Amino acid sequence: MFLQPCSPPFPFPPVFLSWFPGPAGWLALAGLSLSALPAAHAQTTPRIVTAFDADWRFLQQDAPAASQALFDDAKWQPVAVPHDWSIAGPYDQAAPTGRGGGYLPAGVGWYRKRFVLPETDRARRVVIEFDGVMANSEVWLNGFKLGQRPYGYSSFRYDLTGHLNYGKNQPNVLAVRADNSVQPASRYYTGAGIYRHVRLLSLAPAHFGEGGVFVTATPTGRQGAAAETADLTVQAEVQNEGAASGEYTLHTDILDPSGRPVQTTETKQTVAAGKKAVFSQQLHLDQSVQLWSLQSPSLYRAVATLRAGSAALDNLTTPFGIRTAKFDAATGFSLNGIPLKIKGVCLHHDAGALGAAVPLAAWERRLGLLQEVGVNAIRTAHNPVAPELLDLCDQMGFLVLDETFDTWTAAKNHGEQGYNRFFTEWWAADTRAMVLRDRNHPSIVLYSVGNEVHDNLNEPAGFQKYKQQQDLIHQLDPTRPVTMALFRPGQSKVYENGFAETMDVVGQNYRENELVAAHQLVFAVVLAHHIHRFG
């Protein structure tokens, strides 16, 4: 059985990935085998993105020796990811996950996968990207531990270069351990295992970095259904992992929603060996542009090519929308200058009986049904969601409140042992991962850094935790406001102690009667938690 790499359209985050002409990779029976590049082109061929979802082996128990390359996994279960092993059951009222976790099992699961790389890939960087592993994941390549990621909702990547074998007779073995055995770990169902997509990137030494390409678009002149003109800023993070400094050219083409080129520009910059640099470009669209709106979610594309001389080294296509979004204490929310009432729901990351490994068709059906009943906004309750869900929100015309965490350092539900154990060490990395991944989505109009956190917001430490998160998001994406879901204001005193005044937009759950006093303050307030689930 042979499978080709993913080709467009594909349900992966556009800020990082694109499809480029060039040599194709192949998935072979023995694992992944990428076709060899001619040696002369290995350092000057744009990225190759290969779906890494097939041909895994799985064991639902702990096996510490499974991290080693020579471990025998012949009797393990063949699976494809996304894979949520917990949803298969059995259901048990005595399960430590409890009611919130659906009385489903928790524990340790192992995944292993073999793949082969050509000798010519020695001159390239090879990176693996996971959209999400639940939870407390650890990853090994050929027995070498690449790292760990406690937060099961975060997307993350590892550079495999330096730990790889090359040649058809030298297979590589990737091993992943996922552990959610400490329970209860959440107030709702999390799933277990490699429950989101995985992909392998083959890159030239000079390439677009994890920050990818960030496009900001500002309509100018008339607004409403259309704008007369628009100003664009394109920022591209370029990483030079070659042995020498180099001068590189960033060439960017802007395509309108029909695919027609409407603007182009080039920028040259020198990047030192082993360093990163941010290329910045300004473009102006002087024709009547199509605004992104709920009724007409028009998507433009920025096609960025990194060159050294005439050689194309990397290539990214970034969908984006041209629109304005504003929260105002006096007039409410407006999209493209037109007042709009937000009618939203909180949407969890799973799909009920389908578990956490949600097929794209399930998201399409769910969002379609929500639109039919008048919903126009989604809150990602209460964590980063699969990137393909955000793609659908862009394409179908939904507003999104993109949320990072359900807890900070204080546990919920009588000693729940969830992300509160890891927040202090990991909040910055997890926040950074979400914002860098999501910041090109026009559907996202607001970030949230917490949901009804039990940390004391009447103490300086509570202020500091919020301010640090807000500042980091502003640094990574200065175009969107930040909020969090407050609750129990009568106890927390957030409208009296100055906490609410530190927020870009105030988010409030429940207790509407306590908002009467807050309404006298000059705040934009979002009621974030009245409709919680959609089955």
C-alpha positions in Angstrom: 0.0 0.0 0.0 1.5 3.3 -1.1 0.2 6.7 -0.1 1.2 10.1 -1.4 1.9 13.1 0.8 -1.0 15.4 1.6 -2.0 17.6 -1.3 -4.3 20.7 -1.2 -6.8 21.3 0.2 -5.7 19.7 3.4 -7.0 20.3 7.0 -3.8 21.6 8.6 -2.8 25.0 9.9 -2.1 27.3 6.9 0.2 29.6 8.9 2.9 26.8 8.9 2.3 24.7 5.9 1.7 24.8 2.2 2.0 22.5 -0.8 4.9 23.1 -3.1 6.0 21.7 -6.5 8.9 19.4 -6.2 9.8 15.8 -5.4 7.1 13.9 -3.7 7.4 11.7 -0.7 5.9 8.2 -0.3 4.6 6.2 2.5 5.8 2.6 2.1 4.8 -0.7 3.7 7.7 -0.6 6.1 7.0 2.9 7.1 7.6 6.4 5.6 10.1 6.5 2.8 10.8 9.8 1.2 12.0 9.8 -2.4 15.6 10.9 -2.8 16.4 14.4 -3.9 19.3 15.0 -6.3 22.3 15.9 -4.1 22.7 19.3 -5.8 19.1 20.2 -5.0 18.9 19.0 -1.4 19.7 22.4 0.0 17.6 24.4 -2.5 14.3 22.5 -2.7 11.3 24.0 -1.0 9.7 22.2 1.9 8.1 18.8 1.4 5.1 18.3 3.7 4.1 14.6 4.2 1.1 13.3 6.1 2.3 11.2 8.9 -1.0 9.7 10.1 -0.8 6.2 8.7 1.0 3.0 9.8 1.4 3.5 13.5 1.4 0.6 16.1 -0.4 1.1 19.4 -0.3 -0.6 22.9 -2.8 0.4 25.6 -0.5 -0.1 28.6 2.9 1.1 29.8 6.0 -0.4 28.2 9.0 1.6 29.2 11.4 -0.3 26.9 9.2 0.8 23.9 11.3 4.0 23.6 14.2 2.0 22.3 14.6 1.5 18.5 15.0 -2.3 18.6 11.9 -2.9 20.8 9.6 -5.6 19.3 6.2 -4.1 18.6 5.1 -6.8 16.1 2.1 -7.8 18.2 0.9 -4.2 18.8 -2.4 -3.0 17.2 -2.0 -1.3 13.8 -3.7 2.1 13.9 -4.0 5.3 12.0 -4.1 8.7 13.7 -6.0 10.8 14.7 -6.7 8.1 17.3 -8.6 8.4 20.6 -8.2 5.1 22.4 -10.3 6.1 25.5 -13.6 6.4 23.6 -13.5 2.7 22.8 -14.3 2.1 26.5 -15.3 0.2 28.5 -17.6 2.5 30.4 -17.2 2.0 34.2 -18.9 3.9 37.0 -15.8 3.2 39.1 -13.4 4.8 36.4 -11.2 7.5 38.0 -12.2 9.9 35.2 -15.6 10.1 36.8 -18.7 11.7 35.4 -16.8 14.6 33.7 -14.7 12.1 31.8 -17.6 10.0 30.8 -16.6 7.1 33.0 -14.2 6.1 30.3 -10.7 4.6 30.9 -7.5 6.5 31.4 -3.9 5.4 31.5 -0.8 5.1 29.4 -0.7 4.4 25.7 2.3 3.9 23.4 2.6 4.6 19.7 5.5 3.6 17.4 6.2 4.2 13.7 9.0 3.3 11.3 10.1 5.4 8.4 13.1 5.7 6.0 14.8 8.8 4.7 17.1 9.1 1.6 20.9 9.8 2.0 20.3 13.2 0.3 18.2 14.4 3.3 21.4 14.7 5.3 21.7 18.2 3.9 18.2 19.1 5.0 16.3 19.8 8.2 13.6 17.3 9.1 10.8 18.4 11.6 7.8 16.6 12.9 4.6 18.4 13.9 1.9 17.1 16.2 -1.4 19.0 16.3 -2.2 17.5 19.8 -1.4 14.4 21.9 -3.4 13.7 25.1 -1.6 14.0 27.4 1.8 14.4 29.1 3.4 13.2 25.9 7.0 12.1 25.5 8.6 11.5 22.1 11.7 9.5 21.2 13.5 9.1 17.9 15.8 6.0 17.6 16.0 5.9 21.4 16.8 9.6 21.9 14.3 11.6 23.9 13.2 14.6 21.9 11.1 16.2 24.6 7.8 16.2 26.4 4.6 18.2 26.4 2.2 18.0 29.3 -0.7 20.0 27.7 -2.7 17.7 25.5 -4.3 20.6 23.6 -1.1 22.2 22.4 0.3 21.8 18.9 4.1 21.2 19.0 7.1 20.3 16.9 10.5 18.7 17.2 13.5 19.0 15.0 14.6 15.4 14.2 17.9 16.5 12.5 20.9 15.0 14.2 19.2 11.9 15.4 18.1 10.4 12.1 19.3 7.4 10.1 19.6 7.7 6.3 19.3 5.1 3.5 16.8 2.5 2.6 18.4 -0.1 4.9 18.5 2.2 8.0 15.0 2.7 9.3 14.1 5.3 11.9 11.7 4.5 14.8 9.6 7.2 16.4 8.0 6.3 19.7 5.3 8.4 21.6 4.1 7.8 25.1 0.9 9.5 26.2 -0.1 9.4 29.8 -3.4 10.6 31.3 -3.3 8.2 34.2 -3.5 10.9 36.9 -7.2 11.4 37.4 -9.4 13.3 37.6 -7.5 15.6 35.3 -10.4 17.6 33.8 -14.0 18.7 34.3 -14.9 17.3 30.8 -13.9 14.5 28.4 -10.3 14.9 27.1 -9.7 11.7 25.1 -6.4 9.9 25.0 -3.5 9.4 22.6 -2.4 11.0 19.3 -5.9 12.3 18.7 -5.0 15.0 16.1 -3.0 15.0 12.9 0.8 14.5 12.5 3.0 15.6 9.6 6.7 15.5 8.6 8.5 18.5 7.1 11.6 18.3 5.0 13.2 21.7 4.8 16.2 23.4 3.2 18.7 24.8 5.8 17.3 28.2 5.2 13.5 28.2 5.7 10.5 29.8 7.3 10.6 29.3 11.0 7.9 28.2 13.5 6.5 31.8 13.4 5.7 31.3 9.8 4.2 34.2 7.9 1.9 36.6 9.7 -0.4 38.8 7.6 -2.3 41.8 9.0 -4.8 43.5 6.7 -6.4 46.9 7.4 -9.3 48.1 5.2 -9.0 51.8 4.2 -11.7 54.1 2.9 -15.3 53.0 2.7 -16.4 50.0 4.8 -19.5 47.8 4.9 -19.9 45.1 2.3 -16.7 46.1 0.7 -13.7 48.5 1.1 -12.2 50.7 -1.5 -8.6 49.8 -0.6 -6.6 47.9 2.0 -3.1 48.1 3.6 -1.3 44.8 4.2 1.7 44.0 6.4 3.5 40.7 5.8 6.0 39.5 8.4 8.0 36.3 7.8 10.3 34.6 10.2 13.3 33.2 8.4 15.7 30.7 10.0 19.1 30.1 8.6 20.5 26.8 9.9 23.2 26.7 7.3 26.9 27.0 7.9 27.3 30.4 6.4 25.6 33.8 6.4 23.3 34.4 3.4 21.4 37.0 1.6 17.8 35.9 1.0 14.9 37.4 -0.9 11.3 37.2 0.3 8.9 37.3 -2.7 5.2 37.6 -1.8 2.3 37.4 -4.1 -1.2 38.3 -2.9 -4.1 36.4 -4.5 -7.7 37.5 -4.3 -10.5 35.1 -3.3 -10.8 33.9 -7.0 -7.0 33.2 -7.1 -6.2 36.2 -9.2 -2.9 37.9 -8.4 -3.5 41.5 -7.2 -0.2 42.6 -5.7 3.4 41.5 -5.4 6.6 42.7 -3.6 10.1 41.6 -2.8 12.4 42.2 0.2 16.1 41.3 0.6 17.9 40.7 3.9 21.0 39.0 5.2 20.5 36.3 7.8 23.6 35.2 9.8 24.3 31.5 10.2 22.4 29.9 13.1 20.2 33.0 13.4 16.6 34.1 12.8 15.4 37.3 11.2 12.0 38.8 10.5 11.3 40.1 7.1 8.7 42.8 7.0 6.8 44.0 3.9 4.1 46.7 3.3 1.6 46.3 0.4 -1.4 48.3 -0.7 -4.4 46.9 -2.5 -5.8 49.8 -4.6 -8.7 48.0 -6.1 -12.0 47.4 -4.4 -11.3 44.6 -2.0 -13.7 41.9 -0.7 -14.1 42.1 3.1 -14.3 39.0 5.2 -17.7 38.9 6.8 -20.2 36.3 8.2 -22.3 36.5 5.1 -19.4 36.5 2.7 -16.3 35.0 4.3 -13.9 36.0 1.5 -10.3 34.7 1.9 -7.2 36.1 0.2 -3.9 34.2 0.1 -0.3 35.4 0.6 2.1 33.2 -1.3 5.5 33.7 0.2 8.6 32.3 -1.4 12.1 32.4 0.2 14.9 32.6 -2.4 18.7 32.6 -2.5 19.5 34.0 -5.9 17.3 32.2 -8.3 16.8 29.1 -6.1 13.5 28.8 -4.2 14.3 27.5 -0.7 10.9 27.6 1.0 7.3 28.4 0.2 4.2 29.1 2.4 0.7 29.9 1.4 -1.2 31.8 4.1 -5.0 32.4 3.9 -6.2 35.6 5.5 -9.2 37.9 5.6 -9.5 41.6 5.3 -11.8 43.0 8.0 -12.1 45.2 11.0 -13.4 44.0 14.4 -14.0 46.4 17.3 -15.4 46.1 20.8 -16.7 49.3 22.3 -18.2 49.9 25.7 -20.8 52.3 24.3 -21.8 50.7 21.0 -20.9 47.0 21.5 -19.2 44.9 18.8 -18.9 45.9 15.2 -17.5 43.9 12.2 -16.4 46.1 9.3 -17.9 49.1 10.9 -21.4 47.5 11.1 -22.8 46.7 14.6 -23.3 43.0 15.1 -24.9 41.1 17.9 -22.7 38.1 18.9 -24.8 34.9 19.3 -22.3 32.4 20.4 -21.9 29.0 22.0 -19.1 27.3 23.9 -17.9 24.3 21.8 -15.7 21.6 23.4 -13.1 19.8 21.4 -14.7 16.4 21.2 -17.8 15.1 19.3 -19.6 13.1 21.9 -19.7 9.4 21.0 -17.0 10.0 18.3 -14.5 11.0 21.0 -11.7 13.6 20.6 -10.4 12.4 17.2 -13.1 14.3 15.3 -13.5 13.8 11.6 -13.7 16.9 9.5 -17.2 16.0 8.3 -18.4 16.0 11.9 -17.2 19.5 12.4 -18.8 20.6 9.1 -22.2 19.1 10.1 -22.1 20.6 13.6 -21.2 24.1 12.4 -23.8 23.9 9.7 -26.5 23.0 12.2 -25.4 25.8 14.5 -25.7 28.3 11.6 -29.2 27.0 10.9 -30.3 28.0 14.4 -28.7 31.4 14.2 -25.4 30.9 15.9 -22.6 33.2 14.6 -19.8 32.7 17.1 -17.8 29.9 18.7 -15.9 29.9 22.0 -13.2 27.2 22.0 -14.1 25.8 25.5 -11.7 25.9 27.1 -8.5 25.2 25.3 -6.9 25.3 21.8 -8.9 23.3 19.3 -7.9 21.3 16.2 -6.6 23.7 13.5 -9.1 22.4 10.9 -12.0 23.6 13.0 -10.6 27.1 12.8 -10.2 26.7 9.0 -13.9 25.9 8.8 -14.9 28.9 10.9 -12.9 31.1 8.4 -14.6 29.4 5.4 -18.2 29.3 6.8 -18.3 32.7 8.5 -18.1 32.3 12.3 -16.5 34.6 14.9 -14.2 32.8 17.3 -13.0 33.5 20.8 -9.8 31.5 21.0 -9.1 30.2 24.5 -5.9 28.9 26.1 -6.7 27.4 29.6 -9.4 26.2 31.9 -7.2 26.4 34.9 -4.1 28.3 36.1 -2.4 27.2 39.3 -5.4 26.5 41.4 -7.3 23.2 41.0 -11.0 22.9 40.4 -13.5 20.3 41.5 -12.1 19.2 44.9 -8.5 18.6 43.9 -8.6 17.9 40.2 -5.1 17.2 39.0 -5.0 18.8 35.6 -3.1 21.6 33.9 -2.8 23.4 37.2 0.2 21.1 37.9 2.0 22.5 34.8 0.8 26.0 34.4 3.7 27.8 36.0 6.3 26.1 33.8 4.4 25.7 30.6 1.9 28.6 30.2 4.2 30.7 28.1 5.2 27.9 25.7 1.5 26.8 25.3 0.2 30.4 24.8 3.0 31.0 22.3 2.2 27.8 20.3 -1.5 28.7 20.1 -1.1 32.3 19.0 1.6 31.6 16.4 -0.6 28.9 15.0 -3.9 30.8 15.0 -3.1 34.4 14.4 -3.9 34.5 10.7 -7.5 33.3 11.1 -9.9 36.1 10.3 -12.6 34.4 12.3 -10.7 34.9 15.5 -11.7 38.3 17.0 -10.7 37.8 20.7 -8.3 35.7 22.8 -9.1 34.3 26.2 -6.5 33.3 28.7 -8.7 31.5 31.3 -12.1 30.2 32.2 -13.4 30.8 35.7 -10.0 30.3 37.2 -9.8 29.6 40.9 -6.6 31.6 41.4 -7.1 34.6 43.7 -7.7 37.6 41.5 -7.8 39.9 44.6 -4.0 39.5 45.1 -1.0 40.9 43.2 -0.1 37.4 42.1 -3.4 37.0 40.3 -2.9 40.4 38.6 0.6 39.3 37.5 -0.5 36.0 36.0 -3.1 37.7 33.8 -0.9 40.6 32.8 2.0 38.3 31.8 -0.3 36.3 29.5 -1.9 39.4 28.0 1.5 41.0 27.4 2.8 37.9 25.6 -0.3 37.7 23.4 0.0 41.4 22.5 3.7 40.8 21.6 2.8 37.9 19.3 -0.4 39.4 17.9 -1.0 43.1 18.5 -4.1 43.1 16.4 -6.6 41.4 18.7 -7.8 42.1 22.3 -7.4 39.7 25.2 -10.1 38.7 27.8 -10.8 35.9 30.3 -14.0 34.6 31.7 -14.5 36.1 35.2 -17.1 34.8 37.6 -18.2 35.4 41.2 -17.4 39.1 41.0 -19.1 39.6 44.4 -16.4 37.4 45.9 -13.4 38.1 43.7 -14.0 41.9 43.8 -12.6 42.1 40.2 -14.8 45.2 39.4 -13.6 46.9 42.6 -9.9 46.1 42.9 -8.9 47.2 39.4 -8.5 43.8 37.9 -11.2 44.3 35.3 -9.6 47.5 34.2 -6.4 45.6 33.1 -8.4 43.6 30.6 -8.9 44.7 26.9 -12.4 43.3 27.0 -14.1 42.1 30.2 -15.5 38.5 30.0 -18.2 37.6 32.5 -19.9 34.3 33.3 -23.2 34.1 35.0 -24.5 36.5 37.8 -25.8 39.1 35.5 -27.2 41.0 38.5 -23.6 41.7 39.6 -22.9 43.3 36.2 -25.2 46.3 37.0 -22.5 48.1 38.8 -19.9 47.2 36.2 -22.1 48.6 33.4 -21.4 52.1 34.9 -17.7 51.5 34.1 -16.2 52.1 30.7 -15.7 48.5 29.8 -16.6 46.4 26.8 -18.2 43.3 28.3 -18.7 39.9 26.7 -21.1 37.4 28.4 -19.2 34.2 27.7 -20.8 31.2 29.3 -24.6 31.1 28.9 -25.0 28.4 26.3 -22.4 25.8 27.0 -22.7 22.7 24.9 -23.9 21.6 21.5 -24.5 17.9 21.2 
